[in-house]
Amino acid sequence: MTERYSEDQAIAAVATLTRTQLIAFVEAEIIVPLHTEDGIVFRQVDLVRMELLCELTENFSLNDDALSIIISLIDQLHNTRGQLECLLQAIKEEPADIRERLGQALLNIQNTPKDKP
């Protein structure tokens, strides 16, 4: 079962997080809590994101707009990685001759000079 954290529990779990920051993160939709019968709750992944956001805020003095962009880029990178893992799994399930042709095709693409815009 996925653990869920109330606002107070989230603030207690993330040492550098303040209530003001948490409210700002939620209002900026950088953190999107779950809405339940008992109110809003946060997942473990939200707490990890809060820790990262606090570090970025403290170390680089980033505002909510910059934090939103960074989190969006991290999410895109995470999704792309998941898609690549699926693709690699599908390739692994193919016969050896097909895997070899795909490998060669990838090498050819990598070694082909790119047109400059």
URMOVEN-V221573 format. One record per residue. N is the residue number from 1. NEAR is the number of other C-alpha atoms within 8 Angstrom. Layout:
N	NEAR
N	NEAR
This chain:
1	2
2	5
3	6
4	8
5	11
6	9
7	9
8	7
9	8
10	11
11	12
12	7
13	7
14	10
15	6
16	6
17	11
18	7
19	7
20	6
21	8
22	11
23	8
24	9
25	11
26	11
27	7
28	9
29	8
30	11
31	10
32	8
33	10
34	8
35	8
36	7
37	4
38	5
39	6
40	10
41	12
42	14
43	12
44	10
45	6
46	11
47	12
48	8
49	9
50	12
51	11
52	8
53	9
54	10
55	9
56	11
57	11
58	8
59	6
60	7
61	7
62	9
63	7
64	10
65	6
66	8
67	13
68	11
69	8
70	8
71	9
72	8
73	8
74	8
75	8
76	8
77	8
78	8
79	8
80	8
81	8
82	8
83	8
84	8
85	8
86	8
87	8
88	8
89	8
90	8
91	8
92	8
93	6
94	8
95	7
96	6
97	6
98	8
99	11
100	8
101	8
102	8
103	8
104	8
105	8
106	8
107	8
108	8
109	7
110	6
111	6
112	6
113	4
114	4
115	4
116	3
117	2
